[in-house]
Amino acid sequence: MDEDSDRDDWERRRLEQETKDERKVWYFLAYFLFGIHFIAFVMIYAVRHAK
């Protein structure tokens, strides 16, 4: 019984950590895509307003 409890506890902690890691990946992806588009818009602005 104690072994099952330890295994369940380990599984729960692993799932919690996996959820946190997945959230970090989504935040990284969101910031990365925002940054790419921001840079693209700045470059478009620079090209269109170049003399």
C-alpha positions in Angstrom: 0.0 0.0 0.0 2.8 2.4 0.9 4.5 1.6 -2.5 1.3 2.5 -4.4 1.1 5.7 -2.5 4.7 6.6 -3.3 4.1 5.8 -7.0 0.9 7.9 -7.1 2.7 10.8 -5.4 5.6 10.5 -7.9 3.2 10.4 -10.9 1.3 13.4 -9.6 4.5 15.4 -9.2 5.7 14.3 -12.6 2.4 15.5 -14.2 2.5 18.8 -12.3 6.1 19.4 -13.5 5.1 18.4 -17.1 2.3 20.9 -17.0 4.6 23.7 -15.8 7.2 22.8 -18.5 4.5 22.8 -21.2 3.2 26.2 -20.0 6.8 27.5 -20.3 7.1 26.2 -23.8 3.9 27.9 -24.9 5.0 31.2 -23.3 8.4 30.9 -25.1 6.6 30.2 -28.4 4.3 33.2 -27.9 7.1 35.6 -27.1 9.2 34.3 -30.0 6.4 34.7 -32.5 5.5 38.2 -31.2 9.2 39.1 -31.5 9.5 37.8 -35.0 6.4 39.8 -36.1 7.6 42.9 -34.3 11.0 42.8 -36.0 9.2 42.2 -39.4 7.0 45.2 -38.9 9.9 47.4 -38.0 11.8 46.2 -41.1 8.8 46.8 -43.3 8.5 50.3 -41.8 12.2 51.0 -42.4 12.1 49.8 -46.0 8.9 51.8 -46.8 10.2 55.0 -45.3 13.8 54.8 -46.6 14.8 57.7 -48.8 
